[in-house]
Amino acid sequence: MKRFVLFLFLAIFSSSALAQQSDDDPALIERARILEEKLNALQAEQELDFITFGGQMTSSYDDINVKETYPDTIDATGLQYLRLRYSFDMYMDLDPRLKVYTRMTTTKFYNRVTAQGLVTRPTDLDAAHKYNGPSVILEKGYLDYSATPDLVLSIGKLPTVEGFPSHLWDNQPRQGTYPYMNFNIPLDGIAATYKISEDLPEGHILALRALYTPITFVNLGDGSNSYINPPKEDTNGTTPVGRDVTPMSNAFTLQLDYSAQDSPLGKSNSLIYQATKLRDLPLPSGMGTSSLSYSGEIHTLYVEFMDFLLSRFDITAMYSYTIIDAYGFFAPGLGAGGTTREAHMYGQSLLISGRYKFNKWILGAEYIQNSRQAFSFSTADEDLIRFYRNPGFGYHIYFTKRLNDFLTLRIGYRDKTQNNYYVGPGPIYSTDRDIRNYYIRLRTDF
């Protein structure tokens, strides 16, 4: 701002001096024009000073191999894909208490011309990560309002994707606020964060987080009566059928974050507990046959030690316990996870991650295990094989190298042994499916 005021003063002074000289002198006229251009450019720079732009572009190569002997026979090798993700970020620092964050994202396969098999219409919960083509989707768009120095209120499309420990893969700071494996889904909602540090030892912070997000159903009718009729529990094509349901199924999350810096356990340490509850969510079939609805609950504990024991090792572990209570039928004789009208299912998930930081590159590994009836609130997977969601066990090995200040190269391998299919309508079938995924990622941050 001081630069602008000083330049404005000099411009006015210079203009006055020039005005006293001949208006017919071409050299003086050119000097005045250049001075005016510089003043306009500096004014534009000052007006945009509160906006910061950035983003990322990631190109991915995947080679997928699948073997299965039951219940189906699959022997697929050399399934190769090239994908592109492009995200554009904008951050607006409107005043000391109000910030606005925006991310627009497109995800696509290279030059995809056809999509065979199941085709589903993208929704708010998966459109940005569906690889449906070059459409640009709002992935994040929210404001942070600092009601007090310790209390921040957030509203909009919140940072509920790319949670920890996914930041370890490309050696990034944390991109999301919630656990990746069981809470990786772009959600609209209202959140509050309250931080406590005054009564804690130096370098220790306790953050209390609360999140409310509705899952919304709308009845568009025939166009002349949109939104004035309640939605139904199912549709037959585009026709609503079944009993009335409320437009919003509510989900709530509570999370406790405790972090400590420069302790004997590591340079940066975190202990996080999260509880998420989703109630009475209808599961439509699109064929007019479903009366199925379910409630879900996840409890997650996460620990992180950066520079563990003051070494170059980073170690994280995450454990989740999941509960599903389901009522009704998806189709005649097909309940949730079986053939009964009522079902109660309990699952567990464990993810252990570690990496070692060499001078110019990183070597990392993960081990994952999901039980038969485990589930997650996740639609924004980086991989194509549902590595972090499908039941079974597996491991992930990766090598990451920062090529320069903007480019990061990651080469990795994921191997998943799936012992049953994911929970859905009807019986949960056992399988011996083995999935191997070799990949290369080139990430550009700007």
C-alpha positions as CSV (number, residue, x, y, z in Angstrom):
1,M,0.0,0.0,0.0
2,K,2.9,2.4,0.8
3,R,4.3,1.7,-2.7
4,F,1.0,2.7,-4.2
5,V,0.6,5.9,-2.3
6,L,4.2,7.0,-3.1
7,F,3.8,6.2,-6.7
8,L,0.5,8.1,-6.8
9,F,2.1,11.1,-5.3
10,L,5.0,11.0,-7.8
11,A,2.5,10.5,-10.7
12,I,0.5,13.6,-9.6
13,F,3.6,15.7,-9.2
14,S,5.0,14.5,-12.5
15,S,1.7,15.1,-14.3
16,S,1.5,18.7,-12.9
17,A,5.0,19.3,-14.1
18,L,4.3,18.0,-17.5
19,A,1.1,19.9,-17.8
20,Q,3.2,23.2,-17.4
21,Q,5.2,22.2,-20.5
22,S,4.0,22.1,-24.1
23,D,1.2,19.7,-25.0
24,D,2.7,19.4,-28.5
25,D,5.9,17.8,-27.4
26,P,5.7,14.1,-28.5
27,A,8.3,13.0,-26.0
28,L,6.4,14.5,-23.1
29,I,3.1,12.9,-24.3
30,E,4.8,9.5,-24.4
31,R,6.2,9.9,-20.9
32,A,2.8,10.8,-19.6
33,R,1.3,7.7,-21.3
34,I,3.9,5.3,-19.8
35,L,3.4,6.9,-16.4
36,E,-0.4,6.3,-16.6
37,E,0.1,2.7,-17.7
38,K,2.4,2.0,-14.7
39,L,-0.1,3.6,-12.3
40,N,-2.9,1.5,-13.7
41,A,-0.8,-1.7,-13.4
42,L,0.1,-0.9,-9.8
43,Q,-3.5,-0.2,-8.9
44,A,-4.6,-3.5,-10.4
45,E,-1.9,-5.3,-8.4
46,Q,-3.1,-3.7,-5.2
47,E,-6.7,-4.6,-5.9
48,L,-5.8,-8.3,-6.4
49,D,-3.4,-8.4,-3.4
50,F,-5.9,-10.3,-1.2
51,I,-6.4,-13.2,-3.8
52,T,-3.9,-16.1,-4.1
53,F,-4.1,-18.6,-6.9
54,G,-2.7,-22.1,-7.1
55,G,-3.5,-25.7,-7.9
56,Q,-2.2,-29.0,-9.1
57,M,-2.1,-31.2,-12.2
58,T,-1.5,-34.9,-11.9
59,S,-0.9,-37.3,-14.8
60,S,-1.2,-41.0,-13.8
61,Y,-0.4,-44.3,-15.5
62,D,-1.9,-47.5,-14.1
63,D,-1.3,-51.2,-15.0
64,I,-3.8,-53.5,-13.3
65,N,-3.8,-57.3,-13.2
66,V,-6.6,-59.3,-11.6
67,K,-7.0,-63.0,-10.9
68,E,-10.1,-64.7,-9.4
69,T,-11.3,-68.4,-9.4
70,Y,-14.6,-67.9,-7.5
71,P,-17.4,-67.0,-7.7
72,D,-16.3,-65.9,-11.2
73,T,-13.3,-66.7,-13.2
74,I,-11.2,-63.7,-14.0
75,D,-7.7,-63.6,-15.5
76,A,-7.1,-60.1,-16.7
77,T,-3.6,-58.7,-17.2
78,G,-2.2,-55.6,-18.7
79,L,-5.2,-53.3,-18.1
80,Q,-3.5,-50.0,-18.7
81,Y,-5.0,-46.5,-18.2
82,L,-3.8,-43.0,-18.4
83,R,-5.6,-40.4,-16.3
84,L,-5.5,-36.7,-15.7
85,R,-6.5,-34.6,-12.8
86,Y,-6.5,-30.8,-12.9
87,S,-7.4,-28.7,-9.9
88,F,-7.4,-24.9,-9.7
89,D,-7.4,-23.2,-6.3
90,M,-8.3,-19.7,-5.2
91,Y,-7.8,-18.3,-1.7
92,M,-9.3,-15.0,-0.7
93,D,-8.2,-13.2,2.4
94,L,-11.1,-10.8,2.7
95,D,-10.2,-9.5,6.2
96,P,-8.5,-10.8,9.3
97,R,-11.6,-12.8,10.3
98,L,-13.0,-14.0,7.0
99,K,-11.3,-16.3,4.4
100,V,-12.8,-18.0,1.4
101,Y,-11.3,-21.2,-0.2
102,T,-12.3,-22.5,-3.7
103,R,-11.1,-25.6,-5.7
104,M,-12.4,-26.4,-9.1
105,T,-11.4,-29.9,-10.3
106,T,-11.7,-32.1,-13.4
107,T,-10.8,-35.8,-13.5
108,K,-10.7,-37.7,-16.8
109,F,-9.2,-40.6,-18.7
110,Y,-7.0,-39.6,-21.6
111,N,-9.3,-39.3,-24.6
112,R,-12.1,-41.6,-23.3
113,V,-14.6,-42.2,-26.1
114,T,-16.8,-44.9,-24.5
115,A,-17.8,-46.3,-21.1
116,Q,-19.2,-49.8,-21.1
117,G,-21.1,-51.6,-18.4
118,L,-22.7,-49.8,-15.4
119,V,-23.1,-46.1,-16.0
120,T,-24.3,-44.0,-13.1
121,R,-25.1,-40.3,-13.0
122,P,-22.6,-38.4,-10.9
123,T,-23.8,-36.7,-7.7
124,D,-22.5,-34.1,-5.4
125,L,-20.7,-36.9,-3.5
126,D,-18.6,-38.2,-6.4
127,A,-18.7,-35.9,-9.4
128,A,-15.3,-34.3,-8.9
129,H,-13.5,-37.7,-8.7
130,K,-15.6,-39.8,-11.1
131,Y,-13.3,-39.5,-14.2
132,N,-16.4,-38.7,-16.3
133,G,-14.7,-36.3,-18.7
134,P,-13.5,-32.7,-19.0
135,S,-16.4,-31.2,-17.0
136,V,-15.1,-28.8,-14.3
137,I,-16.7,-29.5,-10.9
138,L,-16.7,-27.6,-7.6
139,E,-14.6,-29.8,-5.3
140,K,-14.2,-27.3,-2.4
141,G,-15.9,-24.0,-1.8
142,Y,-16.2,-22.7,1.7
143,L,-15.6,-19.8,4.0
144,D,-13.8,-19.7,7.3
145,Y,-15.1,-17.1,9.8
146,S,-13.1,-16.5,13.0
147,A,-15.8,-15.7,15.5
148,T,-13.0,-15.5,18.2
149,P,-9.3,-16.1,18.0
150,D,-9.9,-19.8,19.0
151,L,-13.3,-20.5,17.3
152,V,-13.6,-20.9,13.5
153,L,-16.9,-21.5,11.8
154,S,-16.9,-23.0,8.2
155,I,-19.8,-23.3,5.8
156,G,-19.9,-24.6,2.2
157,K,-18.3,-27.5,0.4
158,L,-15.8,-28.4,3.0
159,P,-12.2,-29.9,3.0
160,T,-13.4,-33.5,3.6
161,V,-11.2,-35.2,0.9
162,E,-7.5,-36.0,0.7
163,G,-7.3,-36.6,4.4
164,F,-4.5,-38.1,6.4
165,P,-2.3,-40.1,5.8
166,S,-2.5,-39.5,2.1
167,H,-0.4,-36.4,2.5
168,L,2.6,-38.7,3.1
169,W,2.6,-40.1,-0.4
170,D,3.8,-36.9,-2.2
171,N,5.5,-35.3,0.8
172,Q,2.8,-32.6,1.2
173,P,1.3,-30.9,4.2
174,R,-2.1,-32.1,5.2
175,Q,-4.7,-31.4,2.5
176,G,-7.8,-32.5,4.3
177,T,-9.1,-32.4,7.9
178,Y,-10.5,-35.9,8.3
179,P,-9.2,-39.5,8.0
180,Y,-8.7,-40.6,4.4
181,M,-9.7,-44.3,4.6
182,N,-13.1,-43.9,6.1
183,F,-14.0,-40.3,5.5
184,N,-12.9,-39.3,2.0
185,I,-15.9,-37.7,0.3
186,P,-16.6,-34.1,-0.8
187,L,-19.4,-32.9,1.5
188,D,-21.4,-29.7,1.9
189,G,-22.1,-28.7,5.4
190,I,-21.4,-26.5,8.5
191,A,-18.4,-27.1,10.7
192,A,-16.9,-25.5,13.8
193,T,-13.4,-25.8,15.1
194,Y,-12.4,-24.7,18.6
195,K,-8.7,-24.8,19.6
196,I,-7.3,-24.9,23.1
197,S,-3.6,-24.1,23.8
198,E,-3.3,-21.7,26.6
199,D,-3.7,-24.2,29.4
200,L,-1.5,-26.9,27.7
201,P,2.3,-27.3,27.5
202,E,4.1,-25.2,24.9
203,G,3.7,-26.7,21.4
204,H,0.6,-28.7,22.4
205,I,-2.9,-27.9,20.8
206,L,-6.2,-29.6,21.3
207,A,-8.8,-28.9,18.6
208,L,-12.5,-29.8,19.0
209,R,-14.3,-30.2,15.6
210,A,-18.0,-30.6,14.9
211,L,-19.5,-31.2,11.4
212,Y,-23.1,-31.3,10.2
213,T,-23.8,-32.4,6.6
214,P,-27.2,-33.3,5.1
215,I,-27.6,-35.9,2.3
216,T,-30.4,-34.4,0.2
217,F,-33.1,-35.9,-2.0
218,V,-35.4,-33.7,-4.1
219,N,-38.6,-34.4,-6.0
220,L,-38.6,-32.4,-9.2
221,G,-42.1,-33.5,-10.2
222,D,-43.1,-32.6,-13.7
223,G,-41.4,-29.2,-13.6
224,S,-44.5,-27.2,-12.6
225,N,-44.5,-28.5,-9.0
226,S,-40.7,-28.9,-8.3
227,Y,-39.7,-29.2,-4.7
228,I,-43.3,-28.8,-3.3
229,N,-43.9,-32.6,-3.0
230,P,-41.8,-34.8,-0.6
231,P,-39.4,-37.2,-2.2
232,K,-40.1,-40.9,-2.3
233,E,-38.0,-43.8,-1.1
234,D,-37.4,-45.1,-4.6
235,T,-38.0,-44.3,-8.3
236,N,-39.1,-46.4,-11.2
237,G,-37.1,-44.8,-14.0
238,T,-37.9,-41.1,-13.3
239,T,-41.2,-41.7,-11.5
240,P,-41.1,-41.4,-7.7
241,V,-42.6,-44.4,-5.9
242,G,-43.0,-45.8,-2.4
243,R,-43.4,-44.0,0.9
244,D,-42.6,-40.4,1.5
245,V,-39.1,-39.6,3.0
246,T,-37.7,-36.4,4.3
247,P,-35.6,-34.3,1.9
248,M,-32.5,-34.5,4.1
249,S,-30.9,-37.4,5.9
250,N,-28.6,-35.9,8.5
251,A,-25.0,-36.8,9.3
252,F,-22.9,-35.6,12.2
253,T,-19.2,-35.9,12.9
254,L,-17.3,-35.1,16.1
255,Q,-13.5,-35.1,16.1
256,L,-10.8,-34.5,18.7
257,D,-7.3,-33.5,17.5
258,Y,-4.4,-33.5,19.9
259,S,-1.1,-32.4,18.5
260,A,2.3,-31.9,20.1
261,Q,5.5,-30.4,18.6
262,D,9.1,-31.3,19.4
263,S,8.4,-34.1,21.9
264,P,10.7,-37.1,22.6
265,L,8.4,-39.2,20.4
266,G,8.9,-37.0,17.3
267,K,9.1,-33.6,15.8
268,S,5.3,-33.5,15.2
269,N,2.8,-35.9,16.7
270,S,-1.0,-36.2,16.5
271,L,-3.7,-38.3,18.2
272,I,-7.1,-38.0,16.6
273,Y,-10.5,-39.6,17.4
274,Q,-13.5,-39.2,15.1
275,A,-17.1,-40.4,15.4
276,T,-19.5,-40.1,12.5
277,K,-23.2,-40.9,12.5
278,L,-25.5,-41.1,9.4
279,R,-29.2,-41.7,10.1
280,D,-32.0,-43.2,7.9
281,L,-30.5,-42.9,4.4
282,P,-32.8,-44.4,1.7
283,L,-31.1,-46.6,-0.9
284,P,-33.1,-46.3,-4.1
285,S,-33.0,-49.0,-6.8
286,G,-34.2,-47.0,-9.7
287,M,-36.6,-49.9,-10.5
288,G,-39.3,-49.1,-8.0
289,T,-38.6,-52.1,-5.7
290,S,-36.6,-50.7,-2.8
291,S,-37.8,-49.9,0.7
292,L,-34.3,-50.3,2.1
293,S,-32.8,-47.6,4.3
294,Y,-29.8,-47.7,6.7
295,S,-28.0,-45.9,9.4
296,G,-24.2,-46.0,9.6
297,E,-21.7,-45.3,12.3
298,I,-17.9,-45.1,12.2
299,H,-15.4,-44.6,15.1
300,T,-11.9,-43.9,14.0
301,L,-8.6,-43.6,16.0
302,Y,-5.5,-42.2,14.3
303,V,-2.0,-41.6,15.5
304,E,0.9,-39.9,13.7
305,F,4.6,-39.5,14.6
306,M,6.7,-37.4,12.2
307,D,10.4,-37.9,12.6
308,F,9.7,-40.7,15.0
309,L,12.1,-40.8,17.9
310,L,13.9,-37.9,16.2
311,S,14.8,-40.2,13.2
312,R,13.9,-39.9,9.6
313,F,11.0,-42.3,9.9
314,D,7.4,-41.1,9.8
315,I,4.8,-43.6,11.2
316,T,1.0,-43.5,11.3
317,A,-1.7,-46.0,12.3
318,M,-5.5,-45.8,11.9
319,Y,-8.2,-48.1,13.3
320,S,-11.9,-47.9,12.5
321,Y,-14.9,-49.7,13.9
322,T,-18.1,-49.5,11.7
323,I,-21.7,-50.3,12.4
324,I,-24.6,-50.6,9.9
325,D,-28.3,-50.9,10.9
326,A,-30.5,-51.6,7.9
327,Y,-34.2,-52.1,7.4
328,G,-36.3,-53.1,4.4
329,F,-35.6,-54.8,1.0
330,F,-33.8,-53.5,-2.0
331,A,-35.7,-55.9,-4.2
332,P,-37.8,-59.0,-3.2
333,G,-35.6,-61.2,-1.0
334,L,-32.6,-58.8,-1.1
335,G,-31.9,-57.1,2.2
336,A,-28.6,-55.4,3.2
337,G,-25.9,-58.0,3.3
338,G,-28.3,-60.9,3.1
339,T,-31.9,-62.0,2.5
340,T,-33.6,-60.6,5.7
341,R,-35.6,-57.4,6.2
342,E,-33.4,-56.3,9.1
343,A,-29.6,-56.5,9.3
344,H,-27.0,-55.3,11.8
345,M,-23.4,-55.5,10.6
346,Y,-20.1,-54.7,12.3
347,G,-16.7,-54.2,10.7
348,Q,-13.2,-53.2,11.4
349,S,-10.4,-51.6,9.4
350,L,-6.7,-51.1,10.1
351,L,-4.2,-49.1,8.1
352,I,-0.5,-48.8,9.1
353,S,1.7,-46.4,7.1
354,G,5.4,-45.6,7.3
355,R,8.0,-43.9,5.3
356,Y,11.7,-43.1,5.4
357,K,13.0,-39.7,4.2
358,F,16.3,-39.8,2.4
359,N,18.0,-36.6,1.4
360,K,16.2,-36.2,-2.0
361,W,13.6,-39.0,-2.0
362,I,11.2,-41.0,0.1
363,L,10.5,-44.7,0.4
364,G,7.1,-45.6,1.9
365,A,4.9,-48.6,2.7
366,E,1.4,-49.3,3.9
367,Y,-0.4,-52.3,5.2
368,I,-4.2,-52.5,5.2
369,Q,-6.8,-54.9,6.5
370,N,-10.6,-54.6,6.2
371,S,-13.0,-57.1,7.7
372,R,-15.9,-58.7,5.9
373,Q,-18.6,-56.1,6.9
374,A,-16.5,-53.0,7.0
375,F,-17.6,-49.9,5.1
376,S,-16.5,-46.3,4.6
377,F,-17.8,-42.9,3.6
378,S,-15.4,-42.7,0.7
379,T,-15.9,-41.8,-3.0
380,A,-12.7,-39.8,-3.8
381,D,-10.1,-42.6,-4.1
382,E,-6.9,-41.9,-5.8
383,D,-6.6,-45.5,-7.1
384,L,-8.9,-47.4,-9.4
385,I,-9.1,-50.6,-7.5
386,R,-10.8,-49.5,-4.2
387,F,-7.7,-50.5,-2.3
388,Y,-8.7,-48.7,0.9
389,R,-12.3,-49.8,0.8
390,N,-12.7,-53.4,-0.4
391,P,-12.7,-56.2,2.3
392,G,-9.4,-58.1,2.6
393,F,-5.8,-57.3,3.2
394,G,-3.1,-55.7,1.1
395,Y,0.1,-53.6,1.0
396,H,1.3,-50.5,-0.8
397,I,4.9,-49.6,-1.6
398,Y,6.0,-46.3,-3.2
399,F,9.0,-44.3,-4.1
400,T,8.6,-40.5,-4.2
401,K,11.1,-38.0,-5.5
402,R,10.8,-34.2,-5.7
403,L,12.2,-33.3,-9.1
404,N,12.2,-29.5,-8.5
405,D,10.0,-27.0,-6.6
406,F,7.0,-27.8,-8.7
407,L,7.3,-31.4,-9.9
408,T,6.9,-34.6,-7.8
409,L,7.3,-38.1,-9.2
410,R,5.8,-41.1,-7.4
411,I,6.2,-44.8,-8.6
412,G,4.3,-47.4,-6.6
413,Y,2.7,-50.8,-6.4
414,R,-0.6,-51.8,-4.6
415,D,-1.5,-55.5,-4.0
416,K,-4.9,-56.3,-2.6
417,T,-6.2,-59.8,-1.7
418,Q,-10.0,-59.5,-1.5
419,N,-11.8,-62.2,0.4
420,N,-15.4,-61.1,-0.1
421,Y,-17.3,-58.5,-2.0
422,Y,-18.2,-55.1,-0.6
423,V,-21.4,-54.9,1.6
424,G,-24.5,-54.2,-0.6
425,P,-28.0,-55.5,-1.3
426,G,-28.1,-59.3,-1.0
427,P,-25.7,-61.9,0.4
428,I,-22.0,-61.0,0.8
429,Y,-20.2,-63.4,-1.5
430,S,-16.8,-64.8,-0.7
431,T,-14.0,-64.5,-3.3
432,D,-10.3,-65.1,-3.8
433,R,-9.7,-62.1,-6.0
434,D,-6.2,-60.8,-6.1
435,I,-5.6,-57.3,-7.6
436,R,-2.2,-55.9,-8.5
437,N,-1.7,-52.3,-9.5
438,Y,1.5,-50.8,-10.7
439,Y,1.4,-47.0,-11.2
440,I,3.3,-43.8,-12.0
441,R,2.2,-40.4,-10.9
442,L,3.6,-37.1,-12.0
443,R,2.3,-34.2,-9.9
444,T,2.7,-30.5,-10.7
445,D,2.0,-28.0,-8.0
446,F,1.7,-24.3,-8.9
